[in-house]
Amino acid sequence: MSDLAFQLNENGRQWLIHTPLEIGLYVVLAVVVRYLLHRGIDRLVRGNRRDGDSAPRRFGLGRLGGRLNGSRLPAVRRRTVDDPAKAQRDREARARRAQRAETIGSVLKSAVSFLVLIWVVIQSLAIVGVNVAPLIASAGVVGVALGFGAQNLVRDFISGIFMLIEDQYGVGDVVLVLGEVTGTVETVGMRITTVRDVQGTLWYVRNGEIMRVANFSQDYAVAFLQLPISYSADVDLACRVALEAALEAVAEEPLSEDVLGAPDMLGVDGATADRVSIRLTVRVRANRQWAVERELRRRILRAFDEHDIAPPYRSGLPVAAGVPE
């Protein structure tokens, strides 16, 4: 019976002991490498957020504290407190950078996990004696075939990566995409961007189809007013009244929190057969141009009525002859 007992020969020890140990070692090494790389990416993301949050304090108290005396530091603090619009813009910019860093970090972690998994599979196959060279060549051919068959999918992913890196737009931005869709960005993915328009419709836009995009929410915006008046109205008086009404409006809340500069009266912008148009602009915070335009238009129209500055059609458009009212 002892002769029939199971004994481990060289081949048995190789398959039952050495091979599993080698594969297990590679798996453990892959887990450690993945953990370290993910931890490094997370630290980069957290460091980006922390640097953004602490930048104003470090600039205001750290560097300036060592160079300015105590009598000048309160003035620096007062300027920071007395400029809520700038503080709000800084907070929005920091939140935007943190969100973009988190999104890019998620993409990097997914790429790291995929590459580590492929490496472990190839090493495991090589350990068990499988010739991986033909598999790699076949995978290359299959990859090329899939690349040709899924060109749109690949283009969507590549476009999404560059949109994130270049920070073309982010969640909460008001954008115009495809030349016809205007709305607020709700999600930015690697393949799809969703935009909610003013009517509540949610648009799913493939990143590869976005050839150009207009972003109304970056840095600042301009409130743009075209004010039509009658030919019988005094143009100089209309310009002066409109500018005075705009200056008075932007000096009061809530417009004072959104306006970044004084209103600029550009004068007569055009003349048609029935009206003269004057143009007024004012620089405002991003995404606030429409609210500022509505309030300024209301104030200016009321000032025109008070100064008897006539619109092109005081009683509305005339009814064409022969058309029943």
C-alpha positions in Angstrom: 0.0 0.0 0.0 2.9 2.3 0.7 4.0 2.0 -2.9 0.5 3.1 -4.0 0.5 6.0 -1.7 0.3 9.4 -3.2 3.7 11.0 -3.4 4.5 14.5 -4.7 7.0 14.3 -7.5 8.7 17.3 -9.0 5.8 18.0 -11.4 3.2 17.7 -8.6 5.1 20.1 -6.4 5.3 22.6 -9.2 1.6 22.6 -9.9 0.3 22.2 -6.3 2.8 24.4 -4.5 5.1 26.6 -6.6 2.6 27.8 -9.2 -0.2 28.8 -6.8 2.4 30.6 -4.6 3.7 32.5 -7.5 0.3 33.5 -8.7 -0.7 34.4 -5.2 2.4 36.5 -4.9 1.6 38.4 -8.1 -2.0 38.9 -6.9 -0.9 40.3 -3.5 1.7 42.5 -5.3 -1.0 43.8 -7.7 -3.3 44.6 -4.8 -0.6 46.5 -3.0 0.4 48.4 -6.1 -3.2 49.3 -6.8 -3.7 50.4 -3.2 -0.6 52.6 -3.3 -1.5 54.2 -6.6 -5.1 54.8 -5.6 -3.9 56.3 -2.3 -1.5 58.6 -4.2 -4.3 59.7 -6.5 -6.6 60.4 -3.5 -3.9 62.4 -1.8 -3.4 64.5 -5.0 -7.2 65.1 -5.2 -7.4 66.0 -1.5 -4.3 68.2 -1.7 -5.8 70.1 -4.6 -9.0 70.7 -2.6 -7.1 71.7 0.5 -4.8 74.0 -1.3 -7.8 75.8 -2.9 -9.5 76.1 0.5 -6.5 77.4 2.3 -5.1 79.7 -0.4 -6.8 82.9 0.7 -5.8 82.4 4.4 -2.3 81.5 3.5 -1.9 84.5 1.3 -3.6 86.9 3.7 -2.0 85.8 6.9 1.0 83.7 6.1 3.0 85.6 3.5 1.6 89.1 4.2 1.8 88.5 8.0 5.6 88.1 7.7 6.0 91.2 5.5 3.4 93.7 6.8 3.3 95.2 10.2 0.3 94.8 12.5 -1.2 98.2 11.5 -1.7 97.1 7.9 -3.1 93.6 8.5 -6.5 94.9 9.5 -6.8 96.8 6.2 -6.1 93.5 4.3 -8.7 91.7 6.3 -11.2 94.5 5.8 -10.7 94.4 2.0 -11.4 90.7 2.0 -14.5 91.0 4.1 -15.8 94.0 2.2 -15.7 92.3 -1.1 -18.3 89.5 -0.9 -18.6 89.2 -4.7 -14.9 88.4 -5.0 -15.1 86.0 -2.1 -18.0 84.2 -3.7 -16.1 84.0 -7.0 -13.1 82.5 -5.2 -15.4 79.9 -3.5 -17.0 78.9 -6.8 -13.6 78.6 -8.5 -12.2 76.4 -5.7 -15.3 74.2 -5.7 -15.0 73.9 -9.5 -11.3 72.9 -9.2 -12.1 70.4 -6.5 -14.9 68.8 -8.6 -12.7 68.6 -11.7 -9.8 67.0 -9.6 -12.2 64.4 -8.2 -13.5 63.5 -11.7 -10.0 63.2 -13.1 -9.0 61.2 -10.1 -11.8 58.8 -10.6 -10.8 58.3 -14.2 -7.1 57.7 -13.2 -8.1 55.2 -10.6 -10.2 53.3 -13.1 -7.3 53.2 -15.6 -4.9 52.0 -12.9 -7.2 49.2 -11.8 -7.6 48.1 -15.4 -3.9 48.1 -16.2 -3.0 46.3 -13.0 -5.7 43.6 -13.7 -4.3 43.1 -17.3 -0.8 42.8 -15.8 -1.9 40.1 -13.3 -3.7 38.1 -15.9 -0.7 38.1 -18.3 1.7 37.1 -15.5 -0.6 34.4 -14.3 -0.9 32.9 -17.8 2.8 33.0 -18.2 3.3 31.2 -14.9 1.0 28.3 -15.9 2.9 27.9 -19.2 0.6 29.7 -21.6 2.5 31.5 -24.4 1.1 35.0 -24.0 2.8 36.5 -27.1 0.1 35.2 -29.5 -2.6 36.4 -27.1 -1.1 39.9 -27.0 -0.9 39.9 -30.8 -4.5 38.7 -31.1 -5.6 41.3 -28.5 -3.9 44.0 -30.6 -5.8 42.9 -33.7 -9.0 42.7 -31.8 -8.4 46.1 -30.4 -7.8 47.6 -33.8 -11.0 45.9 -35.1 -13.0 47.2 -32.1 -11.4 50.6 -32.6 -12.7 50.8 -36.2 -16.1 49.4 -35.2 -16.6 51.7 -32.2 -15.0 54.9 -33.5 -17.8 57.0 -32.1 -17.5 55.5 -28.6 -13.7 56.0 -28.6 -14.2 59.6 -29.8 -16.7 60.2 -27.1 -14.3 59.0 -24.4 -11.4 60.9 -25.7 -13.4 64.1 -26.1 -14.7 63.7 -22.5 -11.1 63.3 -21.2 -10.0 66.5 -22.9 -13.1 68.4 -21.8 -12.3 67.5 -18.2 -8.6 68.3 -18.4 -9.2 71.6 -20.2 -12.1 72.6 -17.9 -14.3 73.6 -20.8 -17.4 73.4 -18.6 -18.6 71.9 -15.4 -21.7 71.0 -13.4 -23.8 74.1 -12.9 -22.5 76.0 -15.9 -25.0 77.5 -18.4 -23.8 76.4 -21.9 -24.9 76.4 -25.5 -24.1 73.1 -27.2 -24.8 71.8 -30.7 -25.9 75.3 -31.7 -29.4 74.8 -30.4 -29.4 73.5 -26.8 -29.0 76.1 -24.1 -29.3 75.1 -20.4 -27.5 74.1 -17.2 -25.0 71.3 -17.1 -26.2 68.6 -14.7 -23.6 65.9 -15.2 -20.3 65.6 -17.0 -19.3 62.0 -17.8 -16.7 60.4 -19.9 -19.1 59.7 -22.7 -22.3 61.7 -22.0 -23.0 65.3 -20.9 -26.5 66.1 -19.6 -27.9 69.6 -20.0 -31.2 70.8 -18.6 -32.8 73.6 -20.6 -35.1 76.4 -19.3 -38.2 74.3 -20.1 -37.0 71.4 -17.9 -36.1 69.1 -20.8 -33.0 67.0 -20.1 -30.7 66.6 -23.1 -28.2 63.8 -23.3 -25.3 65.0 -25.5 -22.5 62.7 -26.6 -19.1 64.4 -25.9 -17.8 63.4 -29.4 -20.6 65.4 -31.0 -19.7 68.7 -29.2 -17.7 70.5 -31.8 -18.0 73.8 -30.1 -19.6 75.0 -26.9 -20.4 78.4 -25.5 -20.0 78.8 -21.8 -21.9 81.6 -20.1 -20.6 80.9 -16.6 -16.8 81.2 -16.7 -15.2 84.2 -15.0 -17.8 86.9 -15.7 -20.6 87.9 -18.0 -22.0 91.1 -19.6 -25.6 92.3 -19.3 -26.5 93.6 -22.7 -29.5 95.9 -23.2 -30.9 97.1 -26.6 -33.4 100.0 -25.8 -35.7 101.1 -28.7 -37.0 104.6 -28.7 -39.1 106.6 -31.1 -37.7 109.0 -33.8 -39.5 111.8 -32.0 -37.6 111.2 -28.7 -34.6 113.2 -27.7 -31.7 110.7 -28.1 -29.3 112.5 -25.8 -31.9 112.7 -23.1 -32.7 109.0 -23.5 -29.1 108.1 -23.2 -28.6 110.2 -20.1 -31.8 109.0 -18.4 -31.0 105.3 -19.2 -27.5 105.6 -17.7 -28.7 107.4 -14.6 -31.4 104.8 -14.0 -28.9 102.0 -14.5 -26.4 103.6 -12.1 -29.1 104.1 -9.5 -30.2 100.4 -9.9 -26.7 98.9 -9.6 -26.0 100.9 -6.5 -28.8 99.2 -4.6 -29.3 95.6 -3.5 -29.7 93.0 -4.8 -28.0 94.2 -8.0 -25.0 95.6 -6.2 -23.9 92.0 -5.3 -24.0 90.9 -8.9 -22.4 93.9 -10.7 -18.7 94.0 -11.2 -18.4 97.3 -12.9 -20.2 100.6 -13.7 -22.8 100.6 -16.5 -21.4 101.7 -19.9 -23.7 103.7 -22.2 -22.5 103.0 -25.7 -24.9 105.3 -27.4 -26.9 104.8 -30.6 -26.5 101.3 -31.8 -28.8 101.3 -34.9 -31.6 103.0 -36.7 -34.4 101.4 -38.7 -37.5 102.8 -40.5 -39.5 103.0 -37.2 -37.1 103.2 -34.3 -33.7 104.2 -32.9 -31.8 101.7 -30.7 -29.4 102.7 -27.9 -27.1 100.2 -26.2 -26.1 99.8 -22.6 -23.8 97.2 -21.1 -22.6 96.3 -17.6 -20.2 93.7 -16.4 -21.7 91.2 -13.9 -21.0 87.9 -12.2 -21.3 84.8 -14.3 -24.9 83.4 -14.6 -26.4 86.7 -13.3 -26.6 88.6 -16.6 -30.2 87.7 -17.3 -31.5 88.7 -13.9 -29.5 92.0 -14.1 -30.9 92.6 -17.6 -34.5 92.1 -16.5 -34.2 94.5 -13.5 -32.3 97.2 -15.5 -34.8 97.0 -18.3 -37.7 97.5 -15.8 -35.9 100.5 -14.2 -35.0 102.1 -17.5 -38.5 101.7 -18.9 -40.0 103.3 -15.8 -37.5 106.2 -16.1 -38.4 106.7 -19.8 -42.1 107.0 -18.8 -41.3 109.6 -16.1 -39.3 111.7 -18.7 -41.8 111.2 -21.5 -39.4 109.4 -23.7 -41.6 107.7 -26.2 -41.2 104.1 -27.4 -41.5 103.3 -31.2 -45.2 102.4 -30.7 -46.7 103.8 -27.5 -50.0 101.9 -28.1 -48.5 98.8 -29.6 -47.9 97.9 -33.3 -50.5 99.3 -35.7 -53.0 96.9 -37.1 -52.6 96.4 -40.9 -55.5 97.6 -43.1 -58.1 95.0 -43.8 -57.0 92.8 -40.9 -59.7 92.5 -38.2 -58.7 93.4 -34.7 
